[in-house]
Amino acid sequence: MPIRIQEHDFDLSAEIAALRKGDPRVGAVVTFLGTVRDMNDGSQVKGMTLEHYPGMTEKALEEIITQAKSRWDIYNTLVIHRVGPLLPEDQIVLVAVTSAHRGEAFAACEFIMDYLKTAAPFWKKEDTPEGARWVDARVTDDAAMARWNND
Amino acid sequence: MKLELRFFASLREALGTSQESIDVPVSVKTISELRTFLIQRGGVWTQALAEGKALRCALNQHMVDANTALLEGAEVAFFPPVTGG
């Protein structure tokens, strides 16, 4: 379950190819790619800076993936999260999951992403025409995570 | 009890510090009591850590709730709700 926190960009095709290489059991690869929007909460976003908690970030993501592997029959996972300065249209986050069939991979990928949003220690600071501002956590993210506990 | 404090994001900026080694009195036994102890420093500490502020906490790099007991030598982090992804 590779987990990478990095400043530099990544190549989606190359990452997926590496993730499934040599594993002919795989029949499904589901990926989520998060990118930087140029608008948030009614303000134009010129760029952002991502901060994280080195050490805890990796531990939190390992816990999230371990939970996903205990809930669904998946083979391999990859999480890449960028930190540092980013611009609109930049790639921020990649979650990829391999499995024999799509159902397990879709569910596990969404679960990992929902948990990452509420449990992994990353923070965004946006650069807007009104000045720099820290992004507030969304109630909808908590709701998205909570539904996984009701299944 | 000796602790290593860490602060992140908007809280780090408000306090003007990202980490601190601290030796707290024996009466400070939980995360919640540590927060109250820090609030009593006054100034930016009182404002930034005030009870109404939504803050999360980690003990030795695991998210915990306010009632969790502190451990000798532990790394204790305070930060706002996370906004990654």
gemmi code that builds the backbone of each chain (N, CA, C; Angstrom):
import gemmi

chains = {
    "A": [
        ("MET", (0.826, -1.195, 0.000), (0.000, 0.000, 0.000), (0.869, 1.256, 0.000)),
        ("PRO", (1.480, 1.586, -1.137), (2.329, 2.775, -1.157), (1.559, 4.042, -0.776)),
        ("ILE", (2.213, 4.864, 0.049), (1.672, 6.164, 0.452), (2.787, 7.172, 0.210)),
        ("ARG", (2.499, 8.186, -0.562), (3.547, 9.171, -0.841), (3.028, 10.586, -0.607)),
        ("ILE", (3.768, 11.345, 0.179), (3.486, 12.770, 0.379), (4.627, 13.494, -0.314)),
        ("GLN", (4.304, 14.328, -1.291), (5.376, 14.921, -2.096), (4.980, 16.295, -2.630)),
        ("GLU", (5.988, 17.105, -2.920), (5.719, 18.433, -3.497), (5.533, 18.345, -5.008)),
        ("HIS", (6.259, 17.428, -5.662), (6.234, 17.390, -7.119), (4.988, 16.685, -7.671)),
        ("ASP", (4.723, 16.920, -8.933), (3.557, 16.370, -9.617), (3.760, 14.868, -9.869)),
        ("PHE", (2.697, 14.206, -10.330), (2.789, 12.778, -10.637), (2.097, 12.495, -11.965)),
        ("ASP", (2.488, 11.362, -12.576), (1.944, 10.948, -13.868), (0.921, 9.832, -13.615)),
        ("LEU", (-0.349, 10.169, -13.818), (-1.437, 9.242, -13.510), (-1.276, 7.897, -14.223)),
        ("SER", (-0.995, 7.929, -15.514), (-0.870, 6.682, -16.288), (0.279, 5.816, -15.768)),
        ("ALA", (1.413, 6.452, -15.502), (2.577, 5.704, -15.025), (2.303, 5.099, -13.651)),
        ("GLU", (1.603, 5.845, -12.797), (1.305, 5.347, -11.443), (0.380, 4.131, -11.498)),
        ("ILE", (-0.645, 4.197, -12.350), (-1.594, 3.087, -12.462), (-0.904, 1.865, -13.064)),
        ("ALA", (-0.076, 2.096, -14.071), (0.644, 0.991, -14.706), (1.516, 0.264, -13.670)),
        ("ALA", (2.203, 1.050, -12.836), (3.078, 0.452, -11.818), (2.275, -0.291, -10.759)),
        ("LEU", (1.098, 0.243, -10.436), (0.281, -0.343, -9.364), (-0.217, -1.741, -9.721)),
        ("ARG", (-0.574, -1.947, -11.018), (-1.163, -3.236, -11.409), (-0.177, -4.173, -12.100)),
        ("LYS", (1.021, -3.691, -12.337), (2.043, -4.472, -13.044), (2.345, -5.771, -12.287)),
        ("GLY", (2.344, -6.886, -13.036), (2.705, -8.174, -12.451), (1.623, -8.806, -11.599)),
        ("ASP", (0.415, -8.272, -11.636), (-0.683, -8.856, -10.851), (-1.873, -9.170, -11.763)),
        ("PRO", (-1.848, -10.351, -12.416), (-2.909, -10.685, -13.383), (-4.260, -11.007, -12.730)),
        ("ARG", (-4.317, -10.995, -11.397), (-5.622, -11.152, -10.718), (-6.482, -9.915, -10.907)),
        ("VAL", (-5.843, -8.781, -11.192), (-6.556, -7.504, -11.242), (-7.469, -7.425, -12.461)),
        ("GLY", (-8.760, -7.105, -12.203), (-9.712, -6.904, -13.283), (-10.332, -5.523, -13.232)),
        ("ALA", (-9.997, -4.760, -12.200), (-10.581, -3.425, -12.036), (-9.587, -2.517, -11.333)),
        ("VAL", (-9.436, -1.321, -11.872), (-8.653, -0.275, -11.204), (-9.549, 0.951, -11.115)),
        ("VAL", (-9.810, 1.397, -9.889), (-10.583, 2.624, -9.707), (-9.649, 3.692, -9.170)),
        ("THR", (-9.719, 4.887, -9.772), (-8.886, 5.985, -9.285), (-9.742, 7.203, -8.994)),
        ("PHE", (-9.329, 7.961, -7.985), (-9.887, 9.285, -7.749), (-8.743, 10.267, -7.881)),
        ("LEU", (-8.944, 11.293, -8.697), (-7.948, 12.345, -8.859), (-8.559, 13.661, -8.420)),
        ("GLY", (-7.983, 14.267, -7.393), (-8.445, 15.584, -6.932), (-7.578, 16.661, -7.532)),
        ("THR", (-8.228, 17.759, -7.995), (-7.484, 18.857, -8.633), (-7.883, 20.201, -8.007)),
        ("VAL", (-7.062, 21.197, -8.223), (-7.296, 22.524, -7.632), (-8.297, 23.305, -8.474)),
        ("ARG", (-9.396, 23.760, -7.842), (-10.377, 24.622, -8.513), (-9.955, 26.088, -8.381)),
        ("ASP", (-10.511, 26.938, -9.286), (-10.155, 28.356, -9.212), (-11.202, 29.178, -8.464)),
        ("MET", (-12.212, 28.464, -7.890), (-13.228, 29.152, -7.082), (-13.504, 28.327, -5.834)),
        ("ASN", (-13.708, 29.001, -4.697), (-14.134, 28.310, -3.479), (-14.858, 29.303, -2.580)),
        ("ASP", (-16.048, 28.918, -2.112), (-16.833, 29.777, -1.226), (-16.976, 31.196, -1.779)),
        ("GLY", (-17.229, 31.287, -3.091), (-17.509, 32.580, -3.701), (-16.301, 33.448, -4.003)),
        ("SER", (-15.105, 32.943, -3.731), (-13.911, 33.736, -4.024), (-13.055, 33.066, -5.082)),
        ("GLN", (-12.398, 33.910, -5.862), (-11.457, 33.397, -6.832), (-10.221, 32.888, -6.089)),
        ("VAL", (-9.741, 31.718, -6.491), (-8.543, 31.154, -5.867), (-7.396, 31.238, -6.868)),
        ("LYS", (-6.365, 32.013, -6.492), (-5.214, 32.193, -7.385), (-4.188, 31.076, -7.212)),
        ("GLY", (-4.238, 30.452, -6.027), (-3.318, 29.369, -5.718), (-3.541, 28.939, -4.286)),
        ("MET", (-2.842, 27.917, -3.856), (-2.974, 27.491, -2.462), (-1.678, 26.844, -1.999)),
        ("THR", (-1.556, 26.756, -0.680), (-0.420, 26.056, -0.092), (-0.961, 24.987, 0.833)),
        ("LEU", (-0.442, 23.776, 0.692), (-0.889, 22.668, 1.529), (0.159, 22.356, 2.583)),
        ("GLU", (-0.305, 22.328, 3.832), (0.551, 21.982, 4.967), (0.121, 20.612, 5.485)),
        ("HIS", (1.039, 19.853, 6.061), (0.633, 18.597, 6.690), (1.465, 18.333, 7.925)),
        ("TYR", (1.176, 17.235, 8.598), (1.829, 16.861, 9.853), (2.686, 15.633, 9.550)),
        ("PRO", (3.947, 15.840, 9.177), (4.795, 14.703, 8.792), (4.835, 13.652, 9.902)),
        ("GLY", (4.727, 12.424, 9.529), (4.700, 11.344, 10.525), (3.267, 10.920, 10.787)),
        ("MET", (2.447, 11.839, 11.289), (1.040, 11.489, 11.535), (0.293, 11.262, 10.226)),
        ("THR", (0.608, 12.048, 9.207), (-0.083, 11.897, 7.919), (0.038, 10.461, 7.412)),
        ("GLU", (1.262, 9.941, 7.413), (1.500, 8.582, 6.916), (0.776, 7.556, 7.789)),
        ("LYS", (0.828, 7.760, 9.115), (0.144, 6.823, 10.029), (-1.368, 6.823, 9.790)),
        ("ALA", (-1.949, 8.014, 9.641), (-3.396, 8.126, 9.434), (-3.805, 7.434, 8.133)),
        ("LEU", (-3.017, 7.636, 7.080), (-3.355, 7.024, 5.788), (-3.192, 5.497, 5.852)),
        ("GLU", (-2.165, 5.024, 6.569), (-2.006, 3.572, 6.735), (-3.214, 2.967, 7.440)),
        ("GLU", (-3.702, 3.651, 8.478), (-4.876, 3.166, 9.216), (-6.100, 3.117, 8.308)),
        ("ILE", (-6.279, 4.157, 7.501), (-7.425, 4.234, 6.596), (-7.384, 3.070, 5.596)),
        ("ILE", (-6.207, 2.807, 5.051), (-6.076, 1.743, 4.042), (-6.249, 0.363, 4.673)),
        ("THR", (-5.713, 0.193, 5.883), (-5.899, -1.080, 6.589), (-7.394, -1.353, 6.807)),
        ("GLN", (-8.132, -0.316, 7.185), (-9.592, -0.470, 7.352), (-10.248, -0.859, 6.036)),
        ("ALA", (-9.849, -0.202, 4.955), (-10.440, -0.500, 3.636), (-10.172, -1.952, 3.248)),
        ("LYS", (-8.950, -2.417, 3.520), (-8.596, -3.790, 3.148), (-9.357, -4.817, 3.984)),
        ("SER", (-9.739, -4.430, 5.211), (-10.513, -5.357, 6.043), (-11.981, -5.390, 5.632)),
        ("ARG", (-12.446, -4.338, 4.957), (-13.870, -4.266, 4.577), (-14.146, -4.789, 3.180)),
        ("TRP", (-13.181, -4.623, 2.266), (-13.408, -5.032, 0.880), (-12.278, -5.905, 0.378)),
        ("ASP", (-12.606, -6.743, -0.600), (-11.628, -7.666, -1.170), (-10.852, -6.934, -2.267)),
        ("ILE", (-9.859, -6.185, -1.834), (-9.056, -5.412, -2.792), (-7.613, -5.901, -2.727)),
        ("TYR", (-6.856, -5.663, -3.797), (-5.484, -6.170, -3.866), (-4.447, -5.138, -3.457)),
        ("ASN", (-4.464, -4.010, -4.132), (-3.410, -3.039, -3.877), (-3.992, -1.623, -3.852)),
        ("THR", (-3.310, -0.729, -3.175), (-3.772, 0.658, -3.102), (-2.584, 1.597, -3.287)),
        ("LEU", (-2.890, 2.795, -3.713), (-1.877, 3.842, -3.834), (-2.516, 5.161, -3.426)),
        ("VAL", (-1.856, 5.878, -2.543), (-2.304, 7.224, -2.199), (-1.121, 8.172, -2.390)),
        ("ILE", (-1.323, 9.186, -3.221), (-0.325, 10.250, -3.376), (-1.016, 11.554, -2.994)),
        ("HIS", (-0.414, 12.320, -2.110), (-0.970, 13.632, -1.755), (0.137, 14.654, -1.867)),
        ("ARG", (-0.125, 15.702, -2.642), (0.891, 16.746, -2.778), (0.772, 17.764, -1.648)),
        ("VAL", (1.900, 18.377, -1.303), (1.953, 19.453, -0.312), (2.766, 20.596, -0.917)),
        ("GLY", (2.731, 21.747, -0.234), (3.445, 22.916, -0.744), (2.567, 23.749, -1.646)),
        ("PRO", (3.164, 24.615, -2.459), (2.374, 25.529, -3.296), (1.761, 24.837, -4.520)),
        ("LEU", (0.474, 25.136, -4.788), (-0.243, 24.552, -5.927), (-1.055, 25.640, -6.624)),
        ("LEU", (-1.315, 25.429, -7.912), (-2.074, 26.387, -8.716), (-3.353, 25.736, -9.243)),
        ("PRO", (-4.371, 26.555, -9.623), (-5.578, 25.993, -10.218), (-5.225, 25.040, -11.368)),
        ("GLU", (-5.985, 23.955, -11.439), (-5.813, 22.865, -12.410), (-4.727, 21.867, -12.008)),
        ("ASP", (-3.898, 22.181, -11.013), (-2.884, 21.214, -10.566), (-3.549, 19.979, -9.959)),
        ("GLN", (-2.877, 18.859, -10.073), (-3.302, 17.638, -9.387), (-2.921, 17.763, -7.913)),
        ("ILE", (-3.853, 17.403, -7.006), (-3.539, 17.442, -5.561), (-3.388, 16.039, -5.005)),
        ("VAL", (-4.374, 15.189, -5.295), (-4.430, 13.901, -4.612), (-4.834, 12.797, -5.585)),
        ("LEU", (-4.217, 11.639, -5.406), (-4.596, 10.446, -6.165), (-4.844, 9.299, -5.193)),
        ("VAL", (-6.007, 8.667, -5.326), (-6.279, 7.411, -4.625), (-6.582, 6.381, -5.699)),
        ("ALA", (-5.852, 5.271, -5.701), (-6.081, 4.208, -6.685), (-6.192, 2.875, -5.965)),
        ("VAL", (-7.140, 2.055, -6.427), (-7.408, 0.761, -5.802), (-7.538, -0.294, -6.891)),
        ("THR", (-6.874, -1.443, -6.706), (-7.047, -2.548, -7.648), (-7.827, -3.675, -6.983)),
        ("SER", (-8.611, -4.394, -7.809), (-9.433, -5.489, -7.308), (-9.765, -6.404, -8.487)),
        ("ALA", (-10.390, -7.537, -8.185), (-10.818, -8.428, -9.266), (-12.001, -7.829, -10.015)),
        ("HIS", (-12.909, -7.182, -9.240), (-14.141, -6.648, -9.831), (-14.366, -5.202, -9.398)),
        ("ARG", (-15.129, -4.467, -10.193), (-15.243, -3.025, -9.979), (-15.932, -2.627, -8.678)),
        ("GLY", (-16.926, -3.407, -8.251), (-17.722, -3.010, -7.082), (-16.866, -2.763, -5.843)),
        ("GLU", (-15.993, -3.706, -5.549), (-15.127, -3.591, -4.370), (-14.184, -2.395, -4.518)),
        ("ALA", (-13.647, -2.220, -5.726), (-12.671, -1.150, -5.950), (-13.334, 0.232, -5.866)),
        ("PHE", (-14.546, 0.367, -6.432), (-15.272, 1.644, -6.335), (-15.523, 2.000, -4.868)),
        ("ALA", (-16.054, 1.042, -4.115), (-16.408, 1.302, -2.718), (-15.164, 1.649, -1.895)),
        ("ALA", (-14.102, 0.866, -2.064), (-12.891, 1.094, -1.265), (-12.258, 2.445, -1.595)),
        ("CYS", (-12.267, 2.823, -2.867), (-11.672, 4.094, -3.278), (-12.436, 5.268, -2.658)),
        ("GLU", (-13.778, 5.192, -2.688), (-14.583, 6.272, -2.132), (-14.409, 6.356, -0.612)),
        ("PHE", (-14.344, 5.190, 0.032), (-14.136, 5.116, 1.478), (-12.802, 5.758, 1.873)),
        ("ILE", (-11.742, 5.399, 1.165), (-10.410, 5.949, 1.481), (-10.430, 7.467, 1.323)),
        ("MET", (-11.063, 7.937, 0.257), (-11.110, 9.386, 0.010), (-11.929, 10.107, 1.084)),
        ("ASP", (-13.077, 9.536, 1.461), (-13.918, 10.164, 2.493), (-13.185, 10.232, 3.828)),
        ("TYR", (-12.458, 9.165, 4.154), (-11.717, 9.166, 5.422), (-10.535, 10.122, 5.367)),
        ("LEU", (-9.863, 10.156, 4.228), (-8.726, 11.082, 4.074), (-9.170, 12.521, 4.346)),
        ("LYS", (-10.368, 12.867, 3.818), (-10.892, 14.230, 3.956), (-11.115, 14.643, 5.407)),
        ("THR", (-11.383, 13.684, 6.278), (-11.722, 14.036, 7.660), (-10.689, 13.586, 8.684)),
        ("ALA", (-9.779, 12.680, 8.315), (-8.862, 12.112, 9.315), (-7.381, 12.308, 9.007)),
        ("ALA", (-7.032, 12.667, 7.788), (-5.610, 12.833, 7.473), (-5.225, 14.307, 7.680)),
        ("PRO", (-4.131, 14.556, 8.407), (-3.800, 15.936, 8.798), (-3.153, 16.779, 7.691)),
        ("PHE", (-4.022, 17.257, 6.793), (-3.629, 18.221, 5.764), (-4.464, 19.480, 5.960)),
        ("TRP", (-3.872, 20.620, 5.631), (-4.608, 21.893, 5.700), (-4.285, 22.729, 4.481)),
        ("LYS", (-5.345, 23.346, 3.904), (-5.186, 24.192, 2.727), (-5.263, 25.663, 3.119)),
        ("LYS", (-4.341, 26.443, 2.593), (-4.414, 27.902, 2.728), (-4.511, 28.480, 1.330)),
        ("GLU", (-5.624, 29.175, 1.065), (-5.874, 29.704, -0.272), (-5.387, 31.136, -0.405)),
        ("ASP", (-4.922, 31.433, -1.621), (-4.525, 32.795, -1.973), (-5.663, 33.371, -2.818)),
        ("THR", (-6.395, 34.359, -2.274), (-7.531, 34.961, -2.982), (-7.280, 36.460, -3.158)),
        ("PRO", (-8.086, 37.131, -4.024), (-7.903, 38.584, -4.182), (-8.097, 39.334, -2.864)),
        ("GLU", (-8.853, 38.733, -1.918), (-9.076, 39.385, -0.616), (-7.958, 39.058, 0.378)),
        ("GLY", (-6.988, 38.287, -0.051), (-5.890, 37.902, 0.842), (-5.845, 36.399, 1.074)),
        ("ALA", (-4.858, 35.955, 1.841), (-4.712, 34.530, 2.127), (-5.692, 34.126, 3.224)),
        ("ARG", (-6.259, 32.920, 3.094), (-7.195, 32.440, 4.119), (-7.099, 30.926, 4.238)),
        ("TRP", (-7.200, 30.436, 5.472), (-7.234, 28.994, 5.705), (-8.620, 28.476, 5.354)),
        ("VAL", (-8.676, 27.360, 4.687), (-9.953, 26.759, 4.293), (-10.615, 26.137, 5.518)),
        ("ASP", (-11.931, 26.395, 5.670), (-12.686, 25.785, 6.765), (-13.102, 24.375, 6.389)),
        ("ALA", (-13.112, 23.486, 7.383), (-13.584, 22.120, 7.156), (-15.067, 22.160, 6.801)),
        ("ARG", (-15.492, 21.230, 5.950), (-16.881, 21.187, 5.498), (-17.684, 20.166, 6.296)),
        ("VAL", (-18.887, 20.571, 6.676), (-19.795, 19.650, 7.363), (-20.136, 18.478, 6.442)),
        ("THR", (-20.203, 18.745, 5.125), (-20.555, 17.682, 4.171), (-19.492, 16.583, 4.140)),
        ("ASP", (-18.242, 16.945, 4.456), (-17.198, 15.920, 4.513), (-17.401, 14.994, 5.713)),
        ("ASP", (-17.807, 15.582, 6.857), (-18.092, 14.756, 8.038), (-19.261, 13.820, 7.748)),
        ("ALA", (-20.281, 14.340, 7.052), (-21.454, 13.524, 6.723), (-21.061, 12.390, 5.782)),
        ("ALA", (-20.169, 12.685, 4.821), (-19.731, 11.661, 3.873), (-19.000, 10.535, 4.595)),
        ("MET", (-18.219, 10.890, 5.615), (-17.501, 9.866, 6.363), (-18.462, 9.076, 7.252)),
        ("ALA", (-19.411, 9.772, 7.881), (-20.293, 9.140, 8.854), (-21.132, 8.015, 8.236)),
        ("ARG", (-21.482, 8.170, 6.957), (-22.371, 7.161, 6.358), (-21.692, 5.803, 6.282)),
        ("TRP", (-20.344, 5.756, 6.282), (-19.652, 4.455, 6.224), (-19.811, 3.679, 7.536)),
        ("ASN", (-20.181, 4.363, 8.604), (-20.368, 3.695, 9.890), (-21.793, 3.179, 10.059)),
        ("ASN", (-22.672, 3.501, 9.111), (-24.069, 3.071, 9.213), (-24.370, 1.839, 8.386)),
        ("ASP", (-23.402, 1.394, 7.607), (-23.648, 0.237, 6.727), (-23.822, -1.056, 7.524)),
    ],
    "B": [
        ("MET", (5.148, 16.462, 34.222), (5.250, 15.563, 33.066), (5.777, 16.337, 31.859)),
        ("LYS", (6.752, 15.751, 31.196), (7.341, 16.408, 30.018), (6.565, 16.021, 28.753)),
        ("LEU", (6.285, 17.025, 27.922), (5.536, 16.806, 26.675), (6.185, 17.598, 25.546)),
        ("GLU", (6.015, 17.100, 24.332), (6.432, 17.838, 23.135), (5.173, 18.330, 22.442)),
        ("LEU", (4.965, 19.628, 22.411), (3.759, 20.192, 21.789), (4.021, 20.539, 20.329)),
        ("ARG", (2.993, 20.322, 19.513), (3.067, 20.700, 18.091), (1.785, 21.446, 17.724)),
        ("PHE", (1.925, 22.476, 16.899), (0.764, 23.259, 16.453), (0.821, 23.403, 14.939)),
        ("PHE", (-0.349, 23.353, 14.295), (-0.386, 23.375, 12.835), (-1.382, 24.396, 12.285)),
        ("ALA", (-1.121, 24.775, 11.022), (-2.035, 25.568, 10.194), (-2.418, 26.898, 10.877)),
        ("SER", (-3.720, 27.232, 10.888), (-4.130, 28.541, 11.416), (-3.771, 28.684, 12.896)),
        ("LEU", (-3.776, 27.581, 13.628), (-3.423, 27.644, 15.056), (-1.926, 27.981, 15.219)),
        ("ARG", (-1.092, 27.366, 14.402), (0.347, 27.659, 14.420), (0.595, 29.149, 14.161)),
        ("GLU", (-0.130, 29.681, 13.171), (0.048, 31.101, 12.841), (-0.438, 32.006, 13.971)),
        ("ALA", (-1.587, 31.653, 14.568), (-2.154, 32.475, 15.638), (-1.236, 32.500, 16.857)),
        ("LEU", (-0.609, 31.351, 17.158), (0.268, 31.264, 18.330), (1.672, 31.771, 18.035)),
        ("GLY", (2.022, 31.809, 16.743), (3.364, 32.251, 16.373), (4.439, 31.234, 16.702)),
        ("THR", (4.031, 29.965, 16.867), (5.004, 28.910, 17.154), (4.497, 27.576, 16.630)),
        ("SER", (5.421, 26.718, 16.218), (5.013, 25.407, 15.692), (5.311, 24.274, 16.663)),
        ("GLN", (6.231, 24.484, 17.600), (6.508, 23.431, 18.578), (7.152, 23.971, 19.830)),
        ("GLU", (7.012, 23.187, 20.892), (7.513, 23.628, 22.188), (7.682, 22.419, 23.096)),
        ("SER", (8.785, 22.380, 23.828), (8.950, 21.366, 24.877), (8.431, 21.986, 26.164)),
        ("ILE", (7.623, 21.214, 26.907), (6.964, 21.777, 28.078), (6.993, 20.751, 29.209)),
        ("ASP", (7.017, 21.244, 30.434), (6.942, 20.381, 31.614), (5.715, 20.840, 32.394)),
        ("VAL", (4.642, 20.047, 32.365), (3.382, 20.487, 32.970), (3.249, 19.956, 34.399)),
        ("PRO", (2.484, 20.681, 35.261), (2.265, 20.226, 36.640), (1.529, 18.882, 36.676)),
        ("VAL", (1.639, 18.152, 37.760), (1.002, 16.823, 37.876), (-0.514, 16.899, 37.770)),
        ("SER", (-1.085, 18.089, 38.047), (-2.544, 18.236, 37.970), (-3.054, 18.164, 36.525)),
        ("VAL", (-2.164, 18.329, 35.566), (-2.553, 18.282, 34.147), (-2.405, 16.838, 33.667)),
        ("LYS", (-3.548, 16.145, 33.556), (-3.507, 14.704, 33.267), (-4.105, 14.324, 31.914)),
        ("THR", (-4.946, 15.199, 31.357), (-5.623, 14.860, 30.098), (-5.380, 15.945, 29.046)),
        ("ILE", (-5.758, 15.619, 27.818), (-5.673, 16.585, 26.715), (-6.465, 17.854, 27.068)),
        ("SER", (-7.660, 17.649, 27.584), (-8.534, 18.762, 27.927), (-7.883, 19.656, 29.000)),
        ("GLU", (-7.272, 19.017, 30.010), (-6.609, 19.789, 31.073), (-5.376, 20.521, 30.542)),
        ("LEU", (-4.718, 19.919, 29.569), (-3.568, 20.580, 28.951), (-4.023, 21.834, 28.203)),
        ("ARG", (-5.139, 21.706, 27.484), (-5.662, 22.863, 26.748), (-6.006, 23.989, 27.717)),
        ("THR", (-6.675, 23.651, 28.813), (-7.026, 24.652, 29.827), (-5.764, 25.300, 30.407)),
        ("PHE", (-4.749, 24.477, 30.669), (-3.467, 24.969, 31.196), (-2.837, 25.988, 30.235)),
        ("LEU", (-2.889, 25.681, 28.943), (-2.302, 26.578, 27.938), (-3.123, 27.861, 27.791)),
        ("ILE", (-4.462, 27.733, 27.900), (-5.346, 28.899, 27.822), (-4.997, 29.908, 28.921)),
        ("GLN", (-4.591, 29.386, 30.085), (-4.295, 30.248, 31.242), (-3.022, 31.084, 31.061)),
        ("ARG", (-2.300, 30.821, 29.968), (-1.123, 31.656, 29.693), (-1.523, 33.073, 29.283)),
        ("GLY", (-2.793, 33.219, 28.832), (-3.273, 34.538, 28.431), (-2.883, 34.898, 27.010)),
        ("GLY", (-3.259, 36.115, 26.594), (-2.897, 36.627, 25.274), (-3.377, 35.745, 24.140)),
        ("VAL", (-2.502, 35.516, 23.153), (-2.896, 34.723, 21.986), (-3.281, 33.299, 22.375)),
        ("TRP", (-2.726, 32.775, 23.459), (-3.048, 31.410, 23.889), (-4.515, 31.319, 24.302)),
        ("THR", (-4.972, 32.328, 25.032), (-6.369, 32.346, 25.485), (-7.311, 32.453, 24.289)),
        ("GLN", (-6.942, 33.298, 23.337), (-7.801, 33.490, 22.162), (-7.814, 32.263, 21.248)),
        ("ALA", (-6.626, 31.778, 20.912), (-6.527, 30.738, 19.881), (-7.009, 29.376, 20.355)),
        ("LEU", (-6.904, 29.119, 21.661), (-7.294, 27.801, 22.190), (-8.646, 27.838, 22.907)),
        ("ALA", (-9.336, 28.993, 22.882), (-10.614, 29.160, 23.593), (-11.557, 27.987, 23.337)),
        ("GLU", (-12.358, 27.660, 24.342), (-13.234, 26.479, 24.285), (-14.132, 26.448, 23.051)),
        ("GLY", (-14.557, 27.627, 22.582), (-15.451, 27.671, 21.424), (-14.784, 27.313, 20.100)),
        ("LYS", (-13.455, 27.331, 20.071), (-12.734, 27.060, 18.823), (-12.742, 25.562, 18.519)),
        ("ALA", (-13.107, 25.232, 17.296), (-13.082, 23.820, 16.888), (-11.627, 23.420, 16.661)),
        ("LEU", (-11.099, 22.602, 17.556), (-9.729, 22.118, 17.410), (-9.710, 20.609, 17.528)),
        ("ARG", (-8.765, 19.994, 16.834), (-8.546, 18.560, 16.941), (-7.225, 18.340, 17.665)),
        ("CYS", (-7.048, 17.132, 18.134), (-5.882, 16.846, 18.937), (-5.317, 15.476, 18.617)),
        ("ALA", (-4.006, 15.360, 18.638), (-3.375, 14.053, 18.402), (-2.375, 13.772, 19.519)),
        ("LEU", (-2.353, 12.529, 19.974), (-1.397, 12.076, 20.983), (-0.496, 11.050, 20.309)),
        ("ASN", (0.799, 11.331, 20.302), (1.752, 10.458, 19.600), (1.280, 10.140, 18.176)),
        ("GLN", (0.793, 11.190, 17.496), (0.432, 11.137, 16.078), (-0.796, 10.284, 15.775)),
        ("HIS", (-1.666, 10.106, 16.787), (-2.969, 9.480, 16.555), (-4.045, 10.425, 17.067)),
        ("MET", (-5.084, 10.629, 16.253), (-6.172, 11.516, 16.645), (-6.856, 10.944, 17.890)),
        ("VAL", (-7.073, 11.813, 18.897), (-7.715, 11.377, 20.145), (-8.749, 12.417, 20.568)),
        ("ASP", (-9.626, 12.039, 21.522), (-10.574, 13.029, 22.024), (-10.020, 13.689, 23.292)),
        ("ALA", (-10.731, 14.723, 23.733), (-10.228, 15.604, 24.796), (-10.047, 14.898, 26.145)),
        ("ASN", (-10.749, 13.784, 26.343), (-10.659, 13.084, 27.634), (-9.475, 12.135, 27.726)),
        ("THR", (-8.722, 12.006, 26.659), (-7.606, 11.065, 26.632), (-6.505, 11.478, 27.609)),
        ("ALA", (-5.979, 10.474, 28.330), (-4.919, 10.734, 29.316), (-3.591, 11.004, 28.616)),
        ("LEU", (-2.835, 11.958, 29.145), (-1.512, 12.269, 28.617), (-0.518, 11.191, 29.040)),
        ("LEU", (0.580, 11.081, 28.302), (1.623, 10.100, 28.608), (2.964, 10.822, 28.721)),
        ("GLU", (3.797, 10.380, 29.656), (5.119, 10.979, 29.842), (5.901, 10.961, 28.519)),
        ("GLY", (6.427, 12.113, 28.149), (7.252, 12.198, 26.945), (6.480, 12.212, 25.639)),
        ("ALA", (5.154, 12.276, 25.718), (4.333, 12.176, 24.507), (4.443, 13.421, 23.617)),
        ("GLU", (4.185, 13.204, 22.328), (4.038, 14.310, 21.380), (2.550, 14.629, 21.311)),
        ("VAL", (2.200, 15.859, 21.663), (0.788, 16.271, 21.665), (0.610, 17.395, 20.658)),
        ("ALA", (-0.306, 17.183, 19.714), (-0.525, 18.183, 18.670), (-1.938, 18.737, 18.741)),
        ("PHE", (-2.055, 20.054, 18.534), (-3.358, 20.715, 18.403), (-3.421, 21.317, 17.008)),
        ("PHE", (-4.604, 21.195, 16.385), (-4.757, 21.755, 15.039), (-6.232, 21.914, 14.693)),
        ("PRO", (-6.529, 22.757, 13.684), (-7.934, 22.904, 13.263), (-8.395, 21.657, 12.509)),
        ("PRO", (-9.720, 21.500, 12.320), (-10.222, 20.373, 11.518), (-9.508, 20.326, 10.166)),
        ("VAL", (-9.235, 19.121, 9.689), (-8.375, 18.957, 8.510), (-9.125, 19.295, 7.212)),
        ("THR", (-8.373, 19.719, 6.206), (-8.984, 20.158, 4.936), (-8.196, 19.672, 3.722)),
        ("GLY", (-7.700, 18.436, 3.786), (-6.938, 17.913, 2.650), (-7.831, 17.375, 1.544)),
        ("GLY", (-7.214, 16.705, 0.591), (-7.956, 16.066, -0.493), (-8.214, 16.975, -1.671)),
    ],
}
model = gemmi.Model(1)
for chain_id, residues in chains.items():
    chain = gemmi.Chain(chain_id)
    for i, (resn, *xyz) in enumerate(residues, 1):
        res = gemmi.Residue()
        res.name, res.seqid = resn, gemmi.SeqId(i, " ")
        for name, pos in zip(("N", "CA", "C"), xyz):
            atom = gemmi.Atom()
            atom.name, atom.element = name, gemmi.Element(name[0])
            atom.pos, atom.b_iso = gemmi.Position(*pos), 0.0
            res.add_atom(atom)
        chain.add_residue(res)
    model.add_chain(chain)
structure = gemmi.Structure()
structure.add_model(model)
structure.setup_entities()
